[in-house]
Amino acid sequence: MNSDTVVKSDVINKAVQEGETVYDVAIIGGGPAGYVAAIRCAQNGLKTVLIEKDRLGGTCLNAGCIPTKTLVSIAGFLNRLNRAEDYGISIQGFQYSLEKIRERKQQIVSSLVQGIEFLMKKNKIGVIQGKAIVEENGVLAVEGSEERIRYKNLILATGSVASSLPIPGADAPDILGSQELLELSEVPESLAIIGGGVIGMEFAFIYAALGCKVHVVEFMPQILNLVDADVASTVKRTARKMGIEILESARALAIETTSDDHKRILMERKERQESLVVRKVAVAVGRRANLEAVDLEKLGVALNDHKNGILVNEVMQTSNPTVYAAGDVTNQVMLAHAASHQGIIAADHIAGKLSGKAGGLEKQLVPSAIFTFPEIGHIGHTEKEAKAMNRDVLVGKFPFRANSKAVAMQDAAGFVKVIADKATREIIGATIVGPDATELLSLAANLITCRTTIDQAKEVIYAHPTLSEAISEAILDMEGEAIHFGN
């Protein structure tokens, strides 16, 4: 009998003695990792309970992906209204109501939360609202309640929290984070966002569309540092057209409050001291794993070598074989769809569906969707990554300005870039920047996940006229065979 069996037997014996229910699986956290894991556990016939201290859906649904995408949609609509003349339409003096926008955003979020609540009931999953407290391995309590939860297996899905900026003034109460940016009652005349990553740039476009003068202060030499330079340049061109000032290679040193209640950012840029005065400052410098949510030491759960996430194996088991971790708390890939995938892996392994080390999350196969203007979709290796790995690659690129559907839509900024290994001819990466890029991404994801070669990919017929034809043309361009564009 192994230690895993001993732990489970002890839990069952205690529960029988005390007349309590024993759950096959307890889950702490109701975000994309937790609630998806709960549903899969229930589908696998496991008695499951989920503990969430706030609302189901986690940060993604309540204060991240969904509310920001609602605002991105509104910002896109405002941009189209501003370009109405390009479509031969004259619109005089339209206005927007920030209050109604916020109400609509909240209605959408609430309806989706209710959808998850329905799924919990449908799958007969117990849901307890409150902060989970580890009493001992196999037993949880809920803060403010006498209820005790006994479990055979535990999934930690406590997510992540916003990272802080360690400079003077960054912790002032009027410094904004992503949550505050979602809840502002009025649009400031000017806003500086420290951090030009995904979160910072998405909010930059949202607030610029609402009429705010936006400045982005980015420490790295390039905003959206993980994408190729030509992709970032496309986004920067649109940003400048919308009046967004981008300050790259700029290190924020301090944030001060001026006598007229404005904010001054002191920074170092190009070896010179500079300052920027704005009405409001927001900090968007990433997120970190929420490791303080439960007592990991009491559970016997170890951290990774960098101490910035829970250490897990290919099936999401921690150093305690009865405890699993999924989602941002592992600090592997901080994306909602990656978290859900990890939750499914954990649930299937607990149910005995994955043997040995089957499963796992292959980071290069996790797609990334960035809702800037234009959108960015990426999967696999970027061109700069492949070159850094000294891989001999073929690169195909096709601009949307040569795509008839994009031209007809009058939305032809951007391109499709596809990368293949020259020796194996396997497609290993794709980036799309342009109209509906995040939707087109799934086509590229299928090619890369199925390890499709250039020759196989060439056989696919794409409907005309569609944006997806740009993917076909980019594949053809890897060997100079693009039909509708010549370099």
C-alpha positions in Angstrom: 0.0 0.0 0.0 1.5 3.4 -1.0 1.3 6.6 0.9 -1.4 7.9 -1.4 -3.7 5.0 -0.3 -2.9 5.5 3.3 -3.8 9.2 3.3 -7.1 8.4 1.5 -8.0 5.6 3.9 -7.3 7.8 7.0 -9.6 10.4 5.6 -12.4 7.9 5.0 -12.1 6.4 8.5 -12.3 9.8 10.1 -15.4 10.7 8.1 -17.2 7.5 8.9 -16.4 8.0 12.6 -17.7 11.5 12.6 -20.6 11.0 10.2 -19.4 13.5 7.7 -19.5 13.4 3.9 -16.2 12.6 2.2 -15.7 14.2 -1.2 -13.7 12.5 -3.9 -12.4 15.9 -4.9 -12.3 19.3 -3.2 -11.4 22.3 -5.3 -10.2 25.7 -4.0 -10.9 28.4 -6.5 -13.8 28.9 -9.0 -12.0 30.5 -11.9 -11.3 28.9 -15.3 -9.1 26.2 -13.8 -11.3 25.4 -10.8 -14.8 25.4 -12.2 -13.8 23.5 -15.4 -12.0 20.9 -13.2 -15.1 20.6 -11.1 -17.3 19.9 -14.1 -14.9 17.3 -15.5 -14.7 15.7 -12.1 -18.5 15.4 -12.0 -18.5 14.1 -15.5 -16.1 11.4 -14.4 -18.5 10.4 -11.6 -16.5 11.9 -8.7 -18.3 13.6 -5.8 -17.0 17.1 -6.0 -17.1 20.3 -3.9 -15.8 23.7 -4.9 -14.9 26.5 -2.5 -14.8 30.1 -3.8 -14.3 33.1 -1.6 -15.8 35.5 -4.1 -17.8 34.9 -7.3 -17.6 31.9 -9.7 -15.6 32.7 -12.8 -12.5 34.1 -11.0 -10.5 37.1 -12.2 -11.0 36.2 -15.9 -14.8 36.5 -15.8 -15.3 39.1 -13.1 -12.3 41.5 -13.5 -10.3 40.4 -16.5 -10.9 38.7 -19.8 -14.7 39.2 -20.1 -15.2 42.8 -18.9 -12.2 44.0 -20.8 -13.4 42.3 -24.0 -16.7 44.0 -23.5 -15.0 47.3 -23.4 -12.8 46.4 -26.3 -15.9 45.7 -28.3 -17.4 49.0 -27.4 -14.1 50.8 -28.2 -14.0 49.1 -31.6 -17.6 50.3 -32.3 -16.6 53.8 -31.4 -13.6 53.6 -33.7 -15.9 52.5 -36.6 -18.3 55.4 -35.8 -15.3 57.8 -36.0 -14.5 56.3 -39.4 -18.1 56.4 -40.7 -17.1 58.7 -43.6 -14.8 56.0 -44.9 -17.9 53.9 -45.4 -19.9 56.7 -47.1 -22.0 57.3 -44.0 -22.4 60.6 -42.2 -23.1 60.6 -38.5 -23.5 63.8 -36.6 -22.5 64.3 -33.0 -22.9 60.9 -31.4 -22.2 60.6 -27.6 -21.7 57.7 -25.2 -22.7 57.2 -21.6 -20.0 55.7 -19.4 -22.6 54.8 -16.8 -24.6 52.8 -19.4 -21.4 51.2 -20.7 -20.5 50.1 -17.1 -24.0 48.8 -16.6 -23.9 46.8 -19.8 -20.5 45.3 -18.9 -21.8 44.2 -15.5 -24.9 42.7 -17.1 -22.8 40.6 -19.4 -20.5 39.5 -16.5 -23.5 38.6 -14.3 -25.2 36.6 -17.0 -22.0 34.5 -17.5 -21.6 34.0 -13.8 -25.2 32.8 -13.6 -24.3 30.4 -16.4 -21.5 28.9 -14.4 -23.8 28.6 -11.3 -26.3 26.7 -13.5 -23.6 24.3 -14.7 -22.6 23.7 -11.0 -26.2 22.7 -10.2 -26.6 20.7 -13.4 -23.6 18.6 -12.6 -24.5 18.3 -8.9 -21.4 20.0 -7.7 -21.4 21.4 -4.2 -20.4 25.1 -4.1 -19.4 26.8 -0.8 -18.7 30.5 -0.7 -16.0 31.5 1.6 -12.2 31.4 2.2 -10.9 27.9 2.4 -8.6 27.1 5.3 -6.4 24.0 5.5 -6.8 22.3 8.9 -4.7 19.3 7.9 -4.0 17.2 4.9 -7.5 15.8 3.9 -9.5 18.4 5.9 -10.6 21.9 5.0 -12.6 24.5 6.9 -14.3 27.6 5.6 -13.7 30.9 7.3 -16.6 32.0 9.4 -18.3 28.7 9.3 -18.3 25.5 11.4 -18.4 23.4 8.2 -15.6 20.9 7.6 -14.8 19.4 4.2 -13.1 16.1 4.0 -11.6 15.0 0.7 -9.6 12.3 -0.9 -8.1 14.6 -3.5 -7.6 18.4 -3.6 -7.2 20.7 -6.6 -5.6 24.1 -5.9 -6.9 26.7 -8.4 -6.3 29.9 -6.5 -5.2 31.9 -9.6 -3.1 35.0 -9.6 -3.0 38.6 -8.3 -1.7 41.8 -9.9 2.0 42.4 -9.5 3.1 45.5 -7.7 5.6 48.1 -8.9 8.4 48.6 -6.3 8.9 52.4 -6.7 8.0 55.3 -4.4 4.4 56.4 -4.9 3.2 53.3 -6.7 1.3 52.1 -3.6 -0.7 55.4 -3.2 -4.5 54.8 -2.9 -5.3 56.7 -6.1 -3.0 54.6 -8.3 -5.2 52.5 -10.6 -5.0 48.8 -11.3 -7.0 46.8 -13.8 -9.9 46.5 -11.5 -10.1 50.3 -11.0 -9.7 50.8 -14.8 -12.9 48.8 -15.2 -14.8 50.8 -12.7 -13.9 54.5 -13.3 -17.0 56.7 -13.1 -15.5 59.2 -15.6 -12.8 59.1 -18.3 -9.8 61.2 -17.2 -8.4 63.8 -19.6 -5.0 62.0 -19.5 -3.8 58.6 -18.3 -0.4 57.1 -18.1 -0.2 53.3 -18.0 3.0 51.9 -16.6 3.5 48.6 -18.5 3.1 48.0 -22.2 2.3 44.3 -22.0 -1.0 42.7 -23.0 -3.1 44.2 -20.1 -1.6 47.7 -20.5 -2.0 47.9 -24.2 -5.6 46.6 -24.2 -6.5 49.3 -21.7 -4.6 51.9 -23.7 -6.7 51.3 -26.7 -9.9 51.2 -24.7 -9.3 54.6 -23.0 -8.0 56.2 -26.2 -11.3 55.2 -27.9 -13.2 56.8 -25.1 -11.4 60.1 -25.7 -8.6 60.0 -23.2 -5.0 61.0 -24.0 -3.1 57.9 -23.2 0.6 57.5 -22.5 2.2 54.0 -22.2 5.5 53.7 -20.2 7.3 50.4 -21.0 10.5 49.3 -19.4 11.5 46.9 -22.2 12.7 48.1 -25.7 9.4 47.0 -27.2 5.8 47.0 -26.1 4.3 43.4 -26.2 7.9 42.2 -25.9 7.1 38.6 -26.6 5.9 39.2 -30.2 8.1 39.9 -33.2 9.1 43.4 -33.9 7.0 43.7 -37.1 3.9 42.7 -35.1 4.6 45.3 -32.4 5.2 47.9 -35.1 1.8 47.3 -36.7 0.1 47.8 -33.3 2.2 50.9 -32.6 1.2 52.5 -35.9 -2.5 52.2 -35.0 -1.8 53.4 -31.4 -0.2 56.6 -32.7 -3.1 57.2 -35.1 -5.4 57.1 -32.0 -3.2 59.5 -30.2 -1.5 57.0 -27.8 2.1 58.0 -26.9 4.3 55.0 -26.4 7.5 55.5 -24.4 9.7 52.4 -24.7 13.0 51.7 -22.8 11.5 53.9 -20.1 12.1 52.9 -16.5 9.7 54.5 -14.0 11.5 55.7 -10.9 8.8 57.3 -8.8 5.2 58.7 -8.9 4.5 62.0 -7.3 1.3 64.0 -6.7 1.4 67.6 -7.9 -0.1 70.6 -6.2 -3.1 70.6 -8.5 -3.8 66.9 -7.8 -2.2 65.6 -11.0 0.4 62.8 -11.2 4.0 63.1 -12.2 6.0 60.1 -13.3 9.7 60.4 -12.9 11.5 58.1 -15.3 14.8 57.3 -16.9 14.8 57.0 -20.7 17.8 56.8 -23.1 20.1 57.6 -20.2 18.2 60.8 -19.4 15.9 61.8 -16.6 12.4 62.7 -17.9 9.0 63.4 -16.3 5.4 63.0 -17.4 2.5 64.8 -15.9 -1.0 63.3 -16.3 -4.3 63.2 -14.5 -4.3 59.5 -13.6 -1.7 56.7 -13.4 -2.4 53.0 -13.8 0.0 50.2 -13.1 -0.1 47.1 -15.4 3.1 45.2 -14.8 1.8 41.7 -15.0 0.4 39.1 -12.5 1.9 36.7 -10.0 0.8 33.3 -8.7 -1.5 33.6 -5.6 0.5 31.5 -3.3 -0.8 33.0 -0.1 -4.4 31.8 -0.5 -3.8 28.5 1.4 -1.2 27.1 3.8 0.9 25.1 1.3 3.4 24.0 4.0 0.6 22.3 5.9 -0.4 20.5 2.7 3.2 19.5 2.0 3.1 21.2 -1.3 6.4 22.5 -2.7 7.1 25.5 -5.0 9.1 25.4 -8.2 12.8 26.3 -8.4 12.1 30.0 -8.8 9.6 30.0 -5.9 7.1 31.8 -8.0 4.6 29.0 -8.6 3.5 25.6 -7.3 5.6 22.7 -8.6 3.5 20.2 -10.6 4.3 17.2 -12.8 2.8 16.4 -16.2 -0.6 15.4 -14.7 -0.7 18.5 -12.4 0.2 16.6 -9.2 2.1 18.5 -6.6 4.8 17.1 -4.3 1.8 15.7 -2.3 0.3 13.1 -4.6 -3.3 13.7 -3.3 -3.0 17.5 -4.0 -3.1 18.9 -7.6 -2.7 22.5 -8.8 -4.0 24.0 -12.0 -4.0 27.5 -13.6 -2.1 30.6 -12.8 -1.0 29.4 -9.4 1.4 27.0 -11.2 2.9 30.0 -13.1 3.3 28.0 -16.2 1.1 29.8 -18.7 -1.1 32.5 -17.3 -4.0 32.3 -19.7 -7.6 31.2 -18.9 -7.7 28.5 -21.6 -4.4 27.0 -20.4 -5.9 27.0 -16.9 -9.0 25.1 -18.0 -6.9 22.6 -19.9 -4.8 22.0 -16.8 -7.9 21.6 -14.7 -9.2 18.9 -17.1 -5.8 17.1 -16.9 -6.0 17.0 -13.1 -9.6 15.8 -13.1 -8.9 13.0 -15.6 -5.8 11.8 -13.7 -7.8 11.7 -10.4 -10.4 9.6 -12.2 -7.8 7.2 -13.5 -8.1 8.2 -17.1 -4.5 9.3 -17.5 -1.8 6.8 -16.6 1.8 7.5 -15.7 2.9 10.9 -17.1 0.3 11.0 -20.0 -1.2 14.4 -20.5 0.7 17.6 -19.6 0.6 21.1 -21.1 2.9 21.8 -24.0 3.5 25.5 -23.8 4.2 26.0 -27.5 0.7 24.6 -28.3 -1.1 27.2 -26.1 -2.5 29.9 -28.3 -2.4 33.6 -27.2 -5.1 36.1 -28.1 -4.3 39.9 -27.6 -7.2 42.3 -28.1 -5.3 45.4 -29.2 -6.2 47.4 -32.4 -5.5 45.4 -34.6 -5.9 42.1 -32.8 -3.0 39.7 -32.4 -3.2 35.9 -32.4 -0.2 33.7 -31.9 0.7 30.1 -31.4 4.0 28.2 -31.4 7.4 29.8 -32.0 7.8 33.4 -33.1 10.5 34.2 -35.7 12.8 35.7 -33.1 12.4 32.7 -30.9 13.2 30.3 -33.7 16.3 32.3 -34.6 17.4 32.4 -31.0 17.2 28.6 -30.9 19.4 28.5 -34.1 16.7 26.7 -36.0 16.8 26.9 -39.7 13.3 28.0 -40.6 11.2 29.1 -43.6 9.1 32.2 -43.0 6.0 33.1 -45.0 4.3 36.4 -44.7 1.1 37.8 -46.4 -0.3 41.3 -45.8 -4.0 41.8 -45.3 -3.9 44.7 -47.8 -3.6 42.0 -50.5 -6.6 40.1 -49.1 -9.8 41.0 -50.9 -12.1 40.5 -47.9 -10.0 42.7 -45.7 -9.9 45.4 -48.3 -13.7 45.2 -48.8 -14.0 45.5 -45.0 -11.8 48.6 -45.1 -9.7 47.0 -42.3 -6.6 45.8 -44.0 -3.8 46.7 -41.5 -1.6 43.8 -40.5 -0.5 40.4 -41.9 -0.2 36.7 -41.4 3.2 35.2 -40.6 3.8 31.4 -40.7 7.1 29.7 -39.7 8.2 26.1 -40.6 11.2 24.0 -39.7 13.3 23.9 -42.9 14.5 20.3 -42.3 11.2 18.6 -41.3 9.0 21.1 -43.2 6.7 21.0 -40.1 4.8 24.3 -39.4 6.0 25.4 -35.9 4.6 28.9 -35.4 2.1 31.4 -36.7 1.3 35.0 -35.8 -1.7 36.9 -37.1 -2.0 40.6 -36.6 -5.1 42.2 -38.2 -8.9 41.9 -38.5 -10.4 39.0 -36.5 -6.9 37.7 -35.8 -8.0 36.0 -32.6 -10.7 34.0 -34.5 -8.4 33.1 -37.4 -5.9 31.9 -34.8 -7.8 28.6 -34.4 -7.0 27.7 -38.0 -3.3 28.1 -37.4 -3.6 26.3 -34.0 -5.0 23.2 -35.7 -2.1 23.1 -38.2 0.5 23.4 -35.6 -1.1 21.1 -33.0 -1.5 18.4 -35.7 2.2 18.9 -36.7 1.2 19.7 -40.3 3.9 20.0 -42.9 4.0 22.7 -45.5 3.1 20.2 -48.2 0.0 19.0 -46.3 -1.1 22.5 -45.5 -0.9 23.5 -49.1 -3.6 21.0 -49.9 -6.3 22.8 -47.8 -8.7 24.9 -49.9 -9.9 28.1 -48.3 -13.2 29.8 -49.2 -13.1 33.0 -51.2 -13.5 35.8 -50.3 -12.4 35.3 -46.6 -9.8 36.6 -44.3 -8.6 33.0 -43.8 -7.1 33.0 -47.4 -4.3 35.1 -45.9 -3.2 32.0 -44.0 -3.1 30.0 -47.1 -1.1 32.7 -48.9 1.4 33.0 -46.1 2.0 29.2 -46.2 2.6 29.5 -50.0 4.9 32.4 -49.5 7.3 30.3 -47.5 8.6 29.0 -50.8 7.8 32.1 -52.9 4.5 30.7 -54.2 2.0 33.3 -52.9 -0.5 34.0 -55.6 -1.9 37.5 -54.8 1.3 39.1 -53.5 4.9 39.4 -54.5 7.8 40.7 -52.4 
